[in-house]
């Protein structure tokens, strides 16, 4: 079974946590200094917010697979649509260890499909090899200038 995923960038994390906790009728299941997540069963959604150096608003949509086989099936469908922008295995993002496929729809909406297999102590880790100039951690693909794709 899959769970719908929505990730929103927010300007004020505490105010947003208050709003969404009231809307959903529950506190977040994960709360960090820059991130919060609600794993809801009604509706079945993984709703996350973060306060990062990005414009406020919807960052990306996604599907969270409960089983690795479900993720691989989604990955095959995305590949058939020639939509995979980045495939990640064993990555750290949003305080979790996951395998992922990132894609964009024809309108440019970013989609993250993923299977999580553990918690992490950091928001993300760089996937690039060490370089003379450090690369900031990024969840998802980078654009042509090396910046996190928005």
Phi and psi in radians as a Rosetta constraint file:
Dihedral C 1 N 2 CA 2 C 2 CIRCULARHARMONIC -1.903 0.35
Dihedral N 2 CA 2 C 2 N 3 CIRCULARHARMONIC 2.811 0.35
Dihedral C 2 N 3 CA 3 C 3 CIRCULARHARMONIC -2.219 0.35
Dihedral N 3 CA 3 C 3 N 4 CIRCULARHARMONIC 2.335 0.35
Dihedral C 3 N 4 CA 4 C 4 CIRCULARHARMONIC -1.204 0.35
Dihedral N 4 CA 4 C 4 N 5 CIRCULARHARMONIC 2.535 0.35
Dihedral C 4 N 5 CA 5 C 5 CIRCULARHARMONIC -2.230 0.35
Dihedral N 5 CA 5 C 5 N 6 CIRCULARHARMONIC 2.367 0.35
Dihedral C 5 N 6 CA 6 C 6 CIRCULARHARMONIC -2.319 0.35
Dihedral N 6 CA 6 C 6 N 7 CIRCULARHARMONIC 2.298 0.35
Dihedral C 6 N 7 CA 7 C 7 CIRCULARHARMONIC -2.152 0.35
Dihedral N 7 CA 7 C 7 N 8 CIRCULARHARMONIC 2.172 0.35
Dihedral C 7 N 8 CA 8 C 8 CIRCULARHARMONIC -2.055 0.35
Dihedral N 8 CA 8 C 8 N 9 CIRCULARHARMONIC 2.306 0.35
Dihedral C 8 N 9 CA 9 C 9 CIRCULARHARMONIC -1.452 0.35
Dihedral N 9 CA 9 C 9 N 10 CIRCULARHARMONIC 2.342 0.35
Dihedral C 9 N 10 CA 10 C 10 CIRCULARHARMONIC -2.165 0.35
Dihedral N 10 CA 10 C 10 N 11 CIRCULARHARMONIC 2.691 0.35
Dihedral C 10 N 11 CA 11 C 11 CIRCULARHARMONIC -1.508 0.35
Dihedral N 11 CA 11 C 11 N 12 CIRCULARHARMONIC -0.563 0.35
Dihedral C 11 N 12 CA 12 C 12 CIRCULARHARMONIC -2.301 0.35
Dihedral N 12 CA 12 C 12 N 13 CIRCULARHARMONIC 1.771 0.35
Dihedral C 12 N 13 CA 13 C 13 CIRCULARHARMONIC -1.069 0.35
Dihedral N 13 CA 13 C 13 N 14 CIRCULARHARMONIC -0.817 0.35
Dihedral C 13 N 14 CA 14 C 14 CIRCULARHARMONIC -1.092 0.35
Dihedral N 14 CA 14 C 14 N 15 CIRCULARHARMONIC -0.779 0.35
Dihedral C 14 N 15 CA 15 C 15 CIRCULARHARMONIC -1.102 0.35
Dihedral N 15 CA 15 C 15 N 16 CIRCULARHARMONIC -0.695 0.35
Dihedral C 15 N 16 CA 16 C 16 CIRCULARHARMONIC -1.198 0.35
Dihedral N 16 CA 16 C 16 N 17 CIRCULARHARMONIC -0.673 0.35
Dihedral C 16 N 17 CA 17 C 17 CIRCULARHARMONIC -1.081 0.35
Dihedral N 17 CA 17 C 17 N 18 CIRCULARHARMONIC -0.745 0.35
Dihedral C 17 N 18 CA 18 C 18 CIRCULARHARMONIC -1.061 0.35
Dihedral N 18 CA 18 C 18 N 19 CIRCULARHARMONIC -0.793 0.35
Dihedral C 18 N 19 CA 19 C 19 CIRCULARHARMONIC -1.100 0.35
Dihedral N 19 CA 19 C 19 N 20 CIRCULARHARMONIC -0.911 0.35
Dihedral C 19 N 20 CA 20 C 20 CIRCULARHARMONIC -1.216 0.35
Dihedral N 20 CA 20 C 20 N 21 CIRCULARHARMONIC -0.572 0.35
Dihedral C 20 N 21 CA 21 C 21 CIRCULARHARMONIC -1.103 0.35
Dihedral N 21 CA 21 C 21 N 22 CIRCULARHARMONIC -0.688 0.35
Dihedral C 21 N 22 CA 22 C 22 CIRCULARHARMONIC -1.212 0.35
Dihedral N 22 CA 22 C 22 N 23 CIRCULARHARMONIC -0.784 0.35
Dihedral C 22 N 23 CA 23 C 23 CIRCULARHARMONIC -1.025 0.35
Dihedral N 23 CA 23 C 23 N 24 CIRCULARHARMONIC -0.827 0.35
Dihedral C 23 N 24 CA 24 C 24 CIRCULARHARMONIC -1.475 0.35
Dihedral N 24 CA 24 C 24 N 25 CIRCULARHARMONIC -0.217 0.35
Dihedral C 24 N 25 CA 25 C 25 CIRCULARHARMONIC 1.293 0.35
Dihedral N 25 CA 25 C 25 N 26 CIRCULARHARMONIC 0.383 0.35
Dihedral C 25 N 26 CA 26 C 26 CIRCULARHARMONIC -2.795 0.35
Dihedral N 26 CA 26 C 26 N 27 CIRCULARHARMONIC 2.702 0.35
Dihedral C 26 N 27 CA 27 C 27 CIRCULARHARMONIC -1.318 0.35
Dihedral N 27 CA 27 C 27 N 28 CIRCULARHARMONIC 2.796 0.35
Dihedral C 27 N 28 CA 28 C 28 CIRCULARHARMONIC -1.102 0.35
Dihedral N 28 CA 28 C 28 N 29 CIRCULARHARMONIC 2.594 0.35
Dihedral C 28 N 29 CA 29 C 29 CIRCULARHARMONIC -1.391 0.35
Dihedral N 29 CA 29 C 29 N 30 CIRCULARHARMONIC -0.391 0.35
Dihedral C 29 N 30 CA 30 C 30 CIRCULARHARMONIC -2.312 0.35
Dihedral N 30 CA 30 C 30 N 31 CIRCULARHARMONIC 2.296 0.35
Dihedral C 30 N 31 CA 31 C 31 CIRCULARHARMONIC -2.436 0.35
Dihedral N 31 CA 31 C 31 N 32 CIRCULARHARMONIC 2.165 0.35
Dihedral C 31 N 32 CA 32 C 32 CIRCULARHARMONIC -2.200 0.35
Dihedral N 32 CA 32 C 32 N 33 CIRCULARHARMONIC 3.118 0.35
Dihedral C 32 N 33 CA 33 C 33 CIRCULARHARMONIC -1.173 0.35
Dihedral N 33 CA 33 C 33 N 34 CIRCULARHARMONIC -0.368 0.35
Dihedral C 33 N 34 CA 34 C 34 CIRCULARHARMONIC -2.270 0.35
Dihedral N 34 CA 34 C 34 N 35 CIRCULARHARMONIC 0.220 0.35
Dihedral C 34 N 35 CA 35 C 35 CIRCULARHARMONIC -2.784 0.35
Dihedral N 35 CA 35 C 35 N 36 CIRCULARHARMONIC 2.564 0.35
Dihedral C 35 N 36 CA 36 C 36 CIRCULARHARMONIC -2.572 0.35
Dihedral N 36 CA 36 C 36 N 37 CIRCULARHARMONIC 2.612 0.35
Dihedral C 36 N 37 CA 37 C 37 CIRCULARHARMONIC -2.482 0.35
Dihedral N 37 CA 37 C 37 N 38 CIRCULARHARMONIC 2.413 0.35
Dihedral C 37 N 38 CA 38 C 38 CIRCULARHARMONIC -1.993 0.35
Dihedral N 38 CA 38 C 38 N 39 CIRCULARHARMONIC 2.169 0.35
Dihedral C 38 N 39 CA 39 C 39 CIRCULARHARMONIC -1.795 0.35
Dihedral N 39 CA 39 C 39 N 40 CIRCULARHARMONIC 1.648 0.35
Dihedral C 39 N 40 CA 40 C 40 CIRCULARHARMONIC -1.695 0.35
Dihedral N 40 CA 40 C 40 N 41 CIRCULARHARMONIC 2.542 0.35
Dihedral C 40 N 41 CA 41 C 41 CIRCULARHARMONIC -1.741 0.35
Dihedral N 41 CA 41 C 41 N 42 CIRCULARHARMONIC -0.320 0.35
Dihedral C 41 N 42 CA 42 C 42 CIRCULARHARMONIC -2.482 0.35
Dihedral N 42 CA 42 C 42 N 43 CIRCULARHARMONIC 1.636 0.35
Dihedral C 42 N 43 CA 43 C 43 CIRCULARHARMONIC -1.368 0.35
Dihedral N 43 CA 43 C 43 N 44 CIRCULARHARMONIC 2.752 0.35
Dihedral C 43 N 44 CA 44 C 44 CIRCULARHARMONIC -1.286 0.35
Dihedral N 44 CA 44 C 44 N 45 CIRCULARHARMONIC 1.623 0.35
Dihedral C 44 N 45 CA 45 C 45 CIRCULARHARMONIC -2.534 0.35
Dihedral N 45 CA 45 C 45 N 46 CIRCULARHARMONIC 2.537 0.35
Dihedral C 45 N 46 CA 46 C 46 CIRCULARHARMONIC -1.791 0.35
Dihedral N 46 CA 46 C 46 N 47 CIRCULARHARMONIC 1.785 0.35
Dihedral C 46 N 47 CA 47 C 47 CIRCULARHARMONIC -1.876 0.35
Dihedral N 47 CA 47 C 47 N 48 CIRCULARHARMONIC 2.077 0.35
Dihedral C 47 N 48 CA 48 C 48 CIRCULARHARMONIC -2.176 0.35
Dihedral N 48 CA 48 C 48 N 49 CIRCULARHARMONIC 2.585 0.35
Dihedral C 48 N 49 CA 49 C 49 CIRCULARHARMONIC -2.281 0.35
Dihedral N 49 CA 49 C 49 N 50 CIRCULARHARMONIC 2.647 0.35
Dihedral C 49 N 50 CA 50 C 50 CIRCULARHARMONIC -2.593 0.35
Dihedral N 50 CA 50 C 50 N 51 CIRCULARHARMONIC 2.637 0.35
Dihedral C 50 N 51 CA 51 C 51 CIRCULARHARMONIC -1.924 0.35
Dihedral N 51 CA 51 C 51 N 52 CIRCULARHARMONIC 1.767 0.35
Dihedral C 51 N 52 CA 52 C 52 CIRCULARHARMONIC -2.308 0.35
Dihedral N 52 CA 52 C 52 N 53 CIRCULARHARMONIC -3.024 0.35
Dihedral C 52 N 53 CA 53 C 53 CIRCULARHARMONIC -1.532 0.35
Dihedral N 53 CA 53 C 53 N 54 CIRCULARHARMONIC 1.019 0.35
Dihedral C 53 N 54 CA 54 C 54 CIRCULARHARMONIC -2.390 0.35
Dihedral N 54 CA 54 C 54 N 55 CIRCULARHARMONIC 2.798 0.35
Dihedral C 54 N 55 CA 55 C 55 CIRCULARHARMONIC -1.112 0.35
Dihedral N 55 CA 55 C 55 N 56 CIRCULARHARMONIC 2.491 0.35
Dihedral C 55 N 56 CA 56 C 56 CIRCULARHARMONIC -1.166 0.35
Dihedral N 56 CA 56 C 56 N 57 CIRCULARHARMONIC 2.529 0.35
Dihedral C 56 N 57 CA 57 C 57 CIRCULARHARMONIC 2.324 0.35
Dihedral N 57 CA 57 C 57 N 58 CIRCULARHARMONIC -3.056 0.35
Dihedral C 57 N 58 CA 58 C 58 CIRCULARHARMONIC -1.150 0.35
Dihedral N 58 CA 58 C 58 N 59 CIRCULARHARMONIC 2.156 0.35
Dihedral C 58 N 59 CA 59 C 59 CIRCULARHARMONIC -1.516 0.35
Dihedral N 59 CA 59 C 59 N 60 CIRCULARHARMONIC -0.864 0.35
Dihedral C 59 N 60 CA 60 C 60 CIRCULARHARMONIC -2.850 0.35
Dihedral N 60 CA 60 C 60 N 61 CIRCULARHARMONIC 2.854 0.35
Dihedral C 60 N 61 CA 61 C 61 CIRCULARHARMONIC -1.967 0.35
Dihedral N 61 CA 61 C 61 N 62 CIRCULARHARMONIC 2.959 0.35
Dihedral C 61 N 62 CA 62 C 62 CIRCULARHARMONIC -3.020 0.35
Dihedral N 62 CA 62 C 62 N 63 CIRCULARHARMONIC -3.140 0.35
Dihedral C 62 N 63 CA 63 C 63 CIRCULARHARMONIC -2.281 0.35
Dihedral N 63 CA 63 C 63 N 64 CIRCULARHARMONIC 2.226 0.35
Dihedral C 63 N 64 CA 64 C 64 CIRCULARHARMONIC -1.756 0.35
Dihedral N 64 CA 64 C 64 N 65 CIRCULARHARMONIC 2.089 0.35
Dihedral C 64 N 65 CA 65 C 65 CIRCULARHARMONIC -1.528 0.35
Dihedral N 65 CA 65 C 65 N 66 CIRCULARHARMONIC 2.390 0.35
Dihedral C 65 N 66 CA 66 C 66 CIRCULARHARMONIC -1.325 0.35
Dihedral N 66 CA 66 C 66 N 67 CIRCULARHARMONIC -0.490 0.35
Dihedral C 66 N 67 CA 67 C 67 CIRCULARHARMONIC -2.200 0.35
Dihedral N 67 CA 67 C 67 N 68 CIRCULARHARMONIC 2.574 0.35
Dihedral C 67 N 68 CA 68 C 68 CIRCULARHARMONIC -0.994 0.35
Dihedral N 68 CA 68 C 68 N 69 CIRCULARHARMONIC -0.620 0.35
Dihedral C 68 N 69 CA 69 C 69 CIRCULARHARMONIC -1.122 0.35
Dihedral N 69 CA 69 C 69 N 70 CIRCULARHARMONIC -0.629 0.35
Dihedral C 69 N 70 CA 70 C 70 CIRCULARHARMONIC -1.113 0.35
Dihedral N 70 CA 70 C 70 N 71 CIRCULARHARMONIC -0.735 0.35
Dihedral C 70 N 71 CA 71 C 71 CIRCULARHARMONIC -1.095 0.35
Dihedral N 71 CA 71 C 71 N 72 CIRCULARHARMONIC -0.754 0.35
Dihedral C 71 N 72 CA 72 C 72 CIRCULARHARMONIC -1.111 0.35
Dihedral N 72 CA 72 C 72 N 73 CIRCULARHARMONIC -0.640 0.35
Dihedral C 72 N 73 CA 73 C 73 CIRCULARHARMONIC -1.130 0.35
Dihedral N 73 CA 73 C 73 N 74 CIRCULARHARMONIC -0.758 0.35
Dihedral C 73 N 74 CA 74 C 74 CIRCULARHARMONIC -1.087 0.35
Dihedral N 74 CA 74 C 74 N 75 CIRCULARHARMONIC -0.745 0.35
Dihedral C 74 N 75 CA 75 C 75 CIRCULARHARMONIC -1.035 0.35
Dihedral N 75 CA 75 C 75 N 76 CIRCULARHARMONIC -0.711 0.35
Dihedral C 75 N 76 CA 76 C 76 CIRCULARHARMONIC -1.125 0.35
Dihedral N 76 CA 76 C 76 N 77 CIRCULARHARMONIC -0.697 0.35
Dihedral C 76 N 77 CA 77 C 77 CIRCULARHARMONIC -1.168 0.35
Dihedral N 77 CA 77 C 77 N 78 CIRCULARHARMONIC -0.712 0.35
Dihedral C 77 N 78 CA 78 C 78 CIRCULARHARMONIC -1.132 0.35
Dihedral N 78 CA 78 C 78 N 79 CIRCULARHARMONIC -0.695 0.35
Dihedral C 78 N 79 CA 79 C 79 CIRCULARHARMONIC -1.113 0.35
Dihedral N 79 CA 79 C 79 N 80 CIRCULARHARMONIC -0.703 0.35
Dihedral C 79 N 80 CA 80 C 80 CIRCULARHARMONIC -1.104 0.35
Dihedral N 80 CA 80 C 80 N 81 CIRCULARHARMONIC -0.515 0.35
Dihedral C 80 N 81 CA 81 C 81 CIRCULARHARMONIC -1.521 0.35
Dihedral N 81 CA 81 C 81 N 82 CIRCULARHARMONIC 0.056 0.35
Dihedral C 81 N 82 CA 82 C 82 CIRCULARHARMONIC 0.935 0.35
Dihedral N 82 CA 82 C 82 N 83 CIRCULARHARMONIC 0.773 0.35
Dihedral C 82 N 83 CA 83 C 83 CIRCULARHARMONIC -2.029 0.35
Dihedral N 83 CA 83 C 83 N 84 CIRCULARHARMONIC -0.075 0.35
Dihedral C 83 N 84 CA 84 C 84 CIRCULARHARMONIC -1.249 0.35
Dihedral N 84 CA 84 C 84 N 85 CIRCULARHARMONIC 2.064 0.35
Dihedral C 84 N 85 CA 85 C 85 CIRCULARHARMONIC -1.620 0.35
Dihedral N 85 CA 85 C 85 N 86 CIRCULARHARMONIC -0.493 0.35
Dihedral C 85 N 86 CA 86 C 86 CIRCULARHARMONIC -2.820 0.35
Dihedral N 86 CA 86 C 86 N 87 CIRCULARHARMONIC 2.291 0.35
Dihedral C 86 N 87 CA 87 C 87 CIRCULARHARMONIC -1.921 0.35
Dihedral N 87 CA 87 C 87 N 88 CIRCULARHARMONIC 2.233 0.35
Dihedral C 87 N 88 CA 88 C 88 CIRCULARHARMONIC -2.183 0.35
Dihedral N 88 CA 88 C 88 N 89 CIRCULARHARMONIC 2.380 0.35
Dihedral C 88 N 89 CA 89 C 89 CIRCULARHARMONIC -2.205 0.35
Dihedral N 89 CA 89 C 89 N 90 CIRCULARHARMONIC 2.231 0.35
Dihedral C 89 N 90 CA 90 C 90 CIRCULARHARMONIC 1.220 0.35
Dihedral N 90 CA 90 C 90 N 91 CIRCULARHARMONIC 0.581 0.35
Dihedral C 90 N 91 CA 91 C 91 CIRCULARHARMONIC -1.536 0.35
Dihedral N 91 CA 91 C 91 N 92 CIRCULARHARMONIC 2.822 0.35
Dihedral C 91 N 92 CA 92 C 92 CIRCULARHARMONIC -2.007 0.35
Dihedral N 92 CA 92 C 92 N 93 CIRCULARHARMONIC 2.171 0.35
Dihedral C 92 N 93 CA 93 C 93 CIRCULARHARMONIC -2.753 0.35
Dihedral N 93 CA 93 C 93 N 94 CIRCULARHARMONIC 2.439 0.35
Dihedral C 93 N 94 CA 94 C 94 CIRCULARHARMONIC 0.989 0.35
Dihedral N 94 CA 94 C 94 N 95 CIRCULARHARMONIC 0.729 0.35
Dihedral C 94 N 95 CA 95 C 95 CIRCULARHARMONIC 1.057 0.35
Dihedral N 95 CA 95 C 95 N 96 CIRCULARHARMONIC 0.547 0.35
Dihedral C 95 N 96 CA 96 C 96 CIRCULARHARMONIC -2.517 0.35
Dihedral N 96 CA 96 C 96 N 97 CIRCULARHARMONIC 2.658 0.35
Dihedral C 96 N 97 CA 97 C 97 CIRCULARHARMONIC -1.678 0.35
Dihedral N 97 CA 97 C 97 N 98 CIRCULARHARMONIC 2.209 0.35
Dihedral C 97 N 98 CA 98 C 98 CIRCULARHARMONIC -2.588 0.35
Dihedral N 98 CA 98 C 98 N 99 CIRCULARHARMONIC 2.840 0.35
Dihedral C 98 N 99 CA 99 C 99 CIRCULARHARMONIC -1.864 0.35
Dihedral N 99 CA 99 C 99 N 100 CIRCULARHARMONIC 2.479 0.35
Dihedral C 99 N 100 CA 100 C 100 CIRCULARHARMONIC -2.551 0.35
Dihedral N 100 CA 100 C 100 N 101 CIRCULARHARMONIC 2.739 0.35
Dihedral C 100 N 101 CA 101 C 101 CIRCULARHARMONIC -2.230 0.35
Dihedral N 101 CA 101 C 101 N 102 CIRCULARHARMONIC 2.146 0.35
Dihedral C 101 N 102 CA 102 C 102 CIRCULARHARMONIC -1.758 0.35
Dihedral N 102 CA 102 C 102 N 103 CIRCULARHARMONIC 2.452 0.35
Dihedral C 102 N 103 CA 103 C 103 CIRCULARHARMONIC -2.546 0.35
Dihedral N 103 CA 103 C 103 N 104 CIRCULARHARMONIC 2.915 0.35
Dihedral C 103 N 104 CA 104 C 104 CIRCULARHARMONIC -2.220 0.35
Dihedral N 104 CA 104 C 104 N 105 CIRCULARHARMONIC 2.426 0.35
Dihedral C 104 N 105 CA 105 C 105 CIRCULARHARMONIC -1.438 0.35
Dihedral N 105 CA 105 C 105 N 106 CIRCULARHARMONIC 3.046 0.35
Dihedral C 105 N 106 CA 106 C 106 CIRCULARHARMONIC -1.043 0.35
Dihedral N 106 CA 106 C 106 N 107 CIRCULARHARMONIC -0.337 0.35
Dihedral C 106 N 107 CA 107 C 107 CIRCULARHARMONIC -1.556 0.35
Dihedral N 107 CA 107 C 107 N 108 CIRCULARHARMONIC -0.111 0.35
Dihedral C 107 N 108 CA 108 C 108 CIRCULARHARMONIC 1.622 0.35
Dihedral N 108 CA 108 C 108 N 109 CIRCULARHARMONIC 0.151 0.35
Dihedral C 108 N 109 CA 109 C 109 CIRCULARHARMONIC -1.287 0.35
Dihedral N 109 CA 109 C 109 N 110 CIRCULARHARMONIC 2.216 0.35
Dihedral C 109 N 110 CA 110 C 110 CIRCULARHARMONIC -1.371 0.35
Dihedral N 110 CA 110 C 110 N 111 CIRCULARHARMONIC 2.393 0.35
Dihedral C 110 N 111 CA 111 C 111 CIRCULARHARMONIC -2.147 0.35
Dihedral N 111 CA 111 C 111 N 112 CIRCULARHARMONIC 2.286 0.35
Dihedral C 111 N 112 CA 112 C 112 CIRCULARHARMONIC -1.965 0.35
Dihedral N 112 CA 112 C 112 N 113 CIRCULARHARMONIC 2.093 0.35
Dihedral C 112 N 113 CA 113 C 113 CIRCULARHARMONIC -1.961 0.35
Dihedral N 113 CA 113 C 113 N 114 CIRCULARHARMONIC 2.338 0.35
Dihedral C 113 N 114 CA 114 C 114 CIRCULARHARMONIC -2.734 0.35
Dihedral N 114 CA 114 C 114 N 115 CIRCULARHARMONIC 2.765 0.35
Dihedral C 114 N 115 CA 115 C 115 CIRCULARHARMONIC -2.225 0.35
Dihedral N 115 CA 115 C 115 N 116 CIRCULARHARMONIC 2.128 0.35
Dihedral C 115 N 116 CA 116 C 116 CIRCULARHARMONIC -1.645 0.35
Dihedral N 116 CA 116 C 116 N 117 CIRCULARHARMONIC 2.357 0.35
Dihedral C 116 N 117 CA 117 C 117 CIRCULARHARMONIC -2.262 0.35
Dihedral N 117 CA 117 C 117 N 118 CIRCULARHARMONIC 0.447 0.35
Dihedral C 117 N 118 CA 118 C 118 CIRCULARHARMONIC 2.830 0.35
Dihedral N 118 CA 118 C 118 N 119 CIRCULARHARMONIC 2.837 0.35
Dihedral C 118 N 119 CA 119 C 119 CIRCULARHARMONIC -1.564 0.35
Dihedral N 119 CA 119 C 119 N 120 CIRCULARHARMONIC 2.731 0.35
Dihedral C 119 N 120 CA 120 C 120 CIRCULARHARMONIC -2.241 0.35
Dihedral N 120 CA 120 C 120 N 121 CIRCULARHARMONIC 2.763 0.35
Dihedral C 120 N 121 CA 121 C 121 CIRCULARHARMONIC -1.627 0.35
Dihedral N 121 CA 121 C 121 N 122 CIRCULARHARMONIC -0.121 0.35
Dihedral C 121 N 122 CA 122 C 122 CIRCULARHARMONIC -2.154 0.35
Dihedral N 122 CA 122 C 122 N 123 CIRCULARHARMONIC 2.739 0.35
Dihedral C 122 N 123 CA 123 C 123 CIRCULARHARMONIC -1.085 0.35
Dihedral N 123 CA 123 C 123 N 124 CIRCULARHARMONIC -0.824 0.35
Dihedral C 123 N 124 CA 124 C 124 CIRCULARHARMONIC -2.778 0.35
Dihedral N 124 CA 124 C 124 N 125 CIRCULARHARMONIC 2.934 0.35
Dihedral C 124 N 125 CA 125 C 125 CIRCULARHARMONIC -2.290 0.35
Dihedral N 125 CA 125 C 125 N 126 CIRCULARHARMONIC 2.588 0.35
Dihedral C 125 N 126 CA 126 C 126 CIRCULARHARMONIC -1.101 0.35
Dihedral N 126 CA 126 C 126 N 127 CIRCULARHARMONIC 2.474 0.35
Dihedral C 126 N 127 CA 127 C 127 CIRCULARHARMONIC -1.725 0.35
Dihedral N 127 CA 127 C 127 N 128 CIRCULARHARMONIC -0.191 0.35
Dihedral C 127 N 128 CA 128 C 128 CIRCULARHARMONIC -1.429 0.35
Dihedral N 128 CA 128 C 128 N 129 CIRCULARHARMONIC 2.655 0.35
Dihedral C 128 N 129 CA 129 C 129 CIRCULARHARMONIC -1.126 0.35
Dihedral N 129 CA 129 C 129 N 130 CIRCULARHARMONIC 2.758 0.35
Dihedral C 129 N 130 CA 130 C 130 CIRCULARHARMONIC -0.986 0.35
Dihedral N 130 CA 130 C 130 N 131 CIRCULARHARMONIC 2.433 0.35
Dihedral C 130 N 131 CA 131 C 131 CIRCULARHARMONIC -2.343 0.35
Dihedral N 131 CA 131 C 131 N 132 CIRCULARHARMONIC 2.923 0.35
Dihedral C 131 N 132 CA 132 C 132 CIRCULARHARMONIC -1.059 0.35
Dihedral N 132 CA 132 C 132 N 133 CIRCULARHARMONIC -0.671 0.35
Dihedral C 132 N 133 CA 133 C 133 CIRCULARHARMONIC -1.825 0.35
Dihedral N 133 CA 133 C 133 N 134 CIRCULARHARMONIC 2.056 0.35
Dihedral C 133 N 134 CA 134 C 134 CIRCULARHARMONIC -1.044 0.35
Dihedral N 134 CA 134 C 134 N 135 CIRCULARHARMONIC 2.520 0.35
Dihedral C 134 N 135 CA 135 C 135 CIRCULARHARMONIC -1.817 0.35
Dihedral N 135 CA 135 C 135 N 136 CIRCULARHARMONIC 2.219 0.35
Dihedral C 135 N 136 CA 136 C 136 CIRCULARHARMONIC -1.111 0.35
Dihedral N 136 CA 136 C 136 N 137 CIRCULARHARMONIC 2.507 0.35
Dihedral C 136 N 137 CA 137 C 137 CIRCULARHARMONIC -1.003 0.35
Dihedral N 137 CA 137 C 137 N 138 CIRCULARHARMONIC 2.558 0.35
Dihedral C 137 N 138 CA 138 C 138 CIRCULARHARMONIC -2.547 0.35
Dihedral N 138 CA 138 C 138 N 139 CIRCULARHARMONIC 2.245 0.35
Dihedral C 138 N 139 CA 139 C 139 CIRCULARHARMONIC -1.596 0.35
Dihedral N 139 CA 139 C 139 N 140 CIRCULARHARMONIC 1.928 0.35
Dihedral C 139 N 140 CA 140 C 140 CIRCULARHARMONIC 1.873 0.35
Dihedral N 140 CA 140 C 140 N 141 CIRCULARHARMONIC -3.096 0.35
Dihedral C 140 N 141 CA 141 C 141 CIRCULARHARMONIC -1.256 0.35
Dihedral N 141 CA 141 C 141 N 142 CIRCULARHARMONIC 2.805 0.35
Dihedral C 141 N 142 CA 142 C 142 CIRCULARHARMONIC -1.776 0.35
Dihedral N 142 CA 142 C 142 N 143 CIRCULARHARMONIC 2.680 0.35
Dihedral C 142 N 143 CA 143 C 143 CIRCULARHARMONIC -1.459 0.35
Dihedral N 143 CA 143 C 143 N 144 CIRCULARHARMONIC -3.068 0.35
Dihedral C 143 N 144 CA 144 C 144 CIRCULARHARMONIC -1.066 0.35
Dihedral N 144 CA 144 C 144 N 145 CIRCULARHARMONIC -0.419 0.35
Dihedral C 144 N 145 CA 145 C 145 CIRCULARHARMONIC -1.625 0.35
Dihedral N 145 CA 145 C 145 N 146 CIRCULARHARMONIC 0.129 0.35
Dihedral C 145 N 146 CA 146 C 146 CIRCULARHARMONIC 1.499 0.35
Dihedral N 146 CA 146 C 146 N 147 CIRCULARHARMONIC 0.036 0.35
Dihedral C 146 N 147 CA 147 C 147 CIRCULARHARMONIC -1.488 0.35
Dihedral N 147 CA 147 C 147 N 148 CIRCULARHARMONIC 2.718 0.35
Dihedral C 147 N 148 CA 148 C 148 CIRCULARHARMONIC -1.021 0.35
Dihedral N 148 CA 148 C 148 N 149 CIRCULARHARMONIC 2.251 0.35
Dihedral C 148 N 149 CA 149 C 149 CIRCULARHARMONIC -1.153 0.35
Dihedral N 149 CA 149 C 149 N 150 CIRCULARHARMONIC 2.346 0.35
